[in-house]
Amino acid sequence: MNTRTLLVLLGGITALMVVMGIGRFAFTPILPLMIDHLLFSAAGAGYLAASNNLGYLIGALVLTLIQVRSRSMLLLAGLVVSIATTWGMGELHSLPAWLVIRFLSGVASAVVFVIVSSIVLDRISARQAGIFYGGVGAGILLTGIAVPLLARNGDWSDVWKGLGVVSLLLGLTAWFSLRERRTTLKKAVSTPQGYNPAAVRRVLLWLMIAYGLEGLGYIVTGTYLVAFAKTVSSIPNIASLSWVLVGLAAAPSCFGWSMLASRWGKKWTLTFSMLLQSAGIAIPVLLPSTTGVVAGALLFGVTFMGITTLSVSYAKELYPQNNRKIIGLLTSLFGLGQMIGPVIAGLLIAGNGSYLTALIGAACIVFIGAVSLPLGIGRSDHRNEALR
């Protein structure tokens, strides 16, 4: 791996840490602190998560429709908005303001995710993509460690501001690592020969369906795991510990799933990872204990970014010459699922005072997404790796 590749990977990893690990997912470990201060209910948390996911959906949709003149400038704008909104969550103190902030944070997350994926995947190998997407897990691990440390010396608002400072430092690293790449020519790519266009479209359709269902199901655990952990365990800091476990499992997982896909093919690897995640979502509520929380956190962490890595790589191989729009389209379906999930889950939790229905429902949705892949795609065309 040469110096340029290392620099691109560093920039991509730190960018994902800013907009995904912190900008999107720091809300999960901070959520119990905010609820403890009676700032909003479980339903309010669902609305905030849905606002963030609506922004994510709109950001991804816009990138599929517009002509991008400068990926570097879009990257800079997305990083700035993400950093500002992380800080802003601690600066403002009302639900309407937070709804706006979380929406803007979601837009920034989608813009940076799609743009950085486009920039980095143009310059690295398929196996190195697993290292790149591990940046989300690294960011989650960072928030799991940083939130309790920051909370010792301040309240929930100080935690948000502290993470804003961390985001600024990481964002500067991302920008200076990637900004000069704007003048670098993209790798030459061509559509692989022998592809059956109808088969490619069928694979993409079922991939989008499965990925949309993944967004709908996984986000329920992604939003409520830490809050749920506090209700079933008396271990001190179990909430933060559960999120640290998610990050520890997620950080190396993308590389492992990429390696496995090279042996099994992406279709079957995706199916297996989603089945595993479905079990991980259900286990904590079927076994409401510290053991269940730990098992669920590890299974959730080891699968959720691996599924994203495999899905995005799969789509890029199907349409290698138009990867930004294809990644944007796939991310839009994922964002649509994410927008709906927290609202329904929040209302279910607030209505019956239990996480059981919401989490079992989420597990069932991910299970349906998993089995839809092999059933929908059908028999593989073994002449083409991207169709496996």
N, C-alpha and C positions, 0 to 999 in steps of 0.2 A: 504494500500500500504506500503510494508516494505522498509527498508533503501536501500537494494540492488536494488529493482525495481526503486526507486527514483533516485539512482545513474546512472542506465542504461538510464533512461529517460533523465536525465540532460545531459549525454554524447551524446545521440542521438540528442537531440534538439540543443545543441551547435554545433555539427558537421554539421548539416543541415544549421544552420545559417551561418557557414563559407563558405561552398562550394556551397550552393544554394542561400540563401538570399543575400550574399555578392558576392561570386565568380561568380555566374551566373547572378544575377539580378541587381547588383549595376550598371551595364552598362546602364540600362534603365534610372535612374534619372540623371546619369552623361552625357548621350548622348547629351542633349541640350547644356550643357556647351562646349562640344567638337565641336559640330557643329557651335556654336556661334563663336568659335575661328578659323573657316574655316579649321579644320583639315581634314575633309572629308565631303562628301555629304550624302544624304539619302541612295543612292545606296551603298556608302562605309560602312555606318552603317549596311546595310543588309549583306554585305560580312563579316563584323566582327562578326555579330550574327551567320551567317551560319558557319563560321570557328569554333566558340565555340560549335555549335550544332553538327558539324562533329566530333569534339573531343568527345562530349558526346556520340554520336552513336558508335564510335570506342571503347571507354572505356567500354560501356555496352556490345558490341559484344565480346570483348576479355574475359570478365568475364564469358560469357556463354561457352567459348571454353577451358579455361585453368583449371588445377587443382589448387585450392588454398590451400597452405600449412599452411599459417598463416594469418588469417583475420586481426589480430592486426597489423601486419607489413604493409599490404596493406592499412589499415586505416591510419597509420602514414604517409606512402608515399603520399597518396592522400591529406592529410591535409597540408603537407609541400609544395607540388606543388601548391595547391590552394592559400595558403598564399603568396608564392613567386610570383605567377603570378598576384595577386591583387596589390602587391607593384610594380611589374614590369611594369604595365600599366602606372604608373606615372613616372617611371624612364626612359623609352624609348620613342622616339618621332617620330616614322615613321609608316606608315600603314603596310608595310611588317612585321615589328617587332610585331606590335599589332596583326596581323593575326596569327602569331606563338603563341603568348602569350595566345590569346583567345582560340586557339585550345587546348593547354596544360591545360588551365583552365577547358575546357569542359571535357577532359579525366579525370581529377581529380574529377570533380563533379560527373560523372557517377560512378567512382570507389567507392568513399565514399558513394554515395547514395545507391548503391546496397549492399555494404558490411555492412554499418550501418543498413540498413533495415533488412538484414539477421541476424545480431547480436541482434538487439533490438527486432524484432518480435519473435525471439526464446524465449524471456524472459518476454513478456508482454501479456496482454489480448487483444482481438480484439478492445474493447472500448478504451483501453489505447493507441492503435495505433493512434487514432485521436489526442491525446495530443502530441505524438512524431512527427508526420508530421506537426503539428502546428509550428515546429521550422523554417520551410521555411517562413511562414508568419511573424514570429517574426523577422527573418533576414531582410525581406523586409521592415517591419516597422522601424527597426533600420537604414537601409540605407536611407529611406525617411526622417528621422529626422536628421541623421548625415551629409548627403550630403550638405544641405544648410548651416548648421553650419560650416562645414569645408571650404566651399566656401567663407564664409565671411572673412576668414583670409588667403586665398590663391587662387590659380587658380585650374583648373581641375586636374593637376598633383598632387597637394597637397592633393586633395580629395582622389585620389586613394591610395596615401601613408598613409594617415590617416586611411583609411579603412583596409589597410594592417596591421597596428598596432593593430586595433581592432580585426582583424581575428586571429592574433597571440595569443592574450589573450584568445579568445574563443576557439581556436584550442588546447591550452594547457589544458583548462578545459575539452574539449572533450576527449583528449587522456588519461588524468589521471583518468577520470571517466570510461573509457571503457577498458583500456589496460590490467587490471588484469582479465577481463572476459574471456581471451583466454584459461584459464585452467578450466573454468567452463563447466561442461557437458551440452549439449543441452537438451532442453526438449524432452522427448520421444514423438514422433508423429507417427501416423499410418494412413494409407489410410482409410478413413471412409468406412464402409461396405455398400454394396448395390448400389454403384455408377455404372452407365452404362458408360463404357469407351468411347463409341461413343458419348454419350451426353456430357461428360466432354470435349472431344476434340472439339466438335462443339462450346461449350460455350467459350473455350479458343480461338478458331479461331476468333469468332466474337468480343470477348473482345479485341484481338490484333488489329483487323481492326478499331474498334471504338477508341481505345487508340492512334493508329497511326494517325487517322484523327484529334483527339484532339490535338496532338502535332503539326500537320501542321497548324491548325487554331488558337489555343490559342497563339502561339509564336508571331504572328503578333501584337496582342495587347500587349503582354509581352515585345516586343521590342520598339514599337512606341507610346504607350499610352501617355507617358510623353511629348514627342516631339509634338504630336498632340494637347495635352491640351494647350500648349502655343499659338497655332494658333487660338483658338476659345474663349479665355477668357483673360480679361485684369486684372484679380485679381492677385495681387502680389504673387509670389511663387506658382501659381496654379500648375505648373509642379511638384514641390516637394509635394504639398498637395495631388495631385491625387495619388502619389505613397504611401504616408502615409495612405491614405484611403484603398488602396489595401492591405497593410500590416495589418491594423486594422481589416479588414473584414476577411483576410485569417487566422490570428493566431488562433482564436477560432473555425473556420469553420469546420476543420477536425473532431473534436470531435462531433459537431452537425450532420454532415453527417453520421458518424458512428452510432450514436444513431438512426437516421432516417432509416438507412439501416437495423437495427435490427427489425424494424416494417414493412417496405415495401419490404425488400429483396434488394440485391445489384443491380440486373438488373434494376429494376424500379427506384431506387434511382439514379443510374448512368445516366439513360435516362433523368430524370427530371433535374439533375444538369447540364448536357450538353445542354439541351434546354434553361435553364436559362442563361448559359454562352453565348450561341449564341445570345440571346437578348441583353446581356450586351455588347458584342462586337459591335453590330449594332447601339445601341442607341446613342452613342456620335456623329456618323456621320449623323444619321437621324435627330438628335436634336443637332446641333452644337452650344452648349452653355455651360455655367458653370454647369447648371443643368444636361445636358447630360453627361458631363465629370464625374461629381460626381456619377451619377447613374451607368454609365459604370464601373467606378473604383470599386464601391462597389460590383456590380454583378460579375465582373471579380475576385475580391479578394475572395469573399465568395464561389466561385466555383472551381477555378483552382487547388488548392491543395486538396480540397475535392475529386475531380475526381481522382487524383493520389492515394490518400489514399484508396478509394473504389476499384480502379482497381488493385492495388498491393495486397490488402487484398483478393480480389476475386480470383486472380490467385494463391495466397498462399493456399487458402482453396481447390482449385481444385487439386493442387499437393503439399501437405504439406511436403512430404519427400525430395523434391528437390527445395526448395524455392529460393536458390541463383540463379540457372540457369534460373528458370521460371521468376523471377524478372528481371534478366539480359535480357532475350529475350523480355519481355514486354517493358522494358526501351529502347531496341534497336529500336523497331518499333516506339516508341515515339520520339526517337532521330532522326530517319530518317525523320519523318514529320517536326520536328523542324529545320532540316538542310535545307529543301527545302523552307519552308515558308518565312523566312526573305529575301532570295534572290529574289523571285518573288515579294514580297511586296515592297522591296526597289526599284526594277526596275519600278514597277507601279507608285510608289510615285514620283520617279525622272522623269519619263516620262511624267506624266500629271500634276504634281505639286499639286496633291490632294490625301488625304488619303481615299477618298470615296470607290474607287474600291477595294483597298487592304483590307480594314476592312469589307466591305460587303461580299467580297469573303471569308474571314476568317470565318465570321459568318455562311455563307452557308455550309462551310466544317464541322464545328462543329455540325451544325444541322443534316447533313447527318450522321455523326458519331453517334449522339444520336438516330436517328430512326433506324439505322442499328442494334442496340442491340436487341430490342424486336422482330424486323422482322426476324433477322438472327437466334437468339436463339430459337424463337418460344415458344411453350407451355412449361411452367416450369415443372420440375419433383419435385413435392412438397414433396417427401420423403427426399430430400436432400437440406439443406440450401444453399450450395454452388452453386446450380443450379438455385436459384431463382433470 
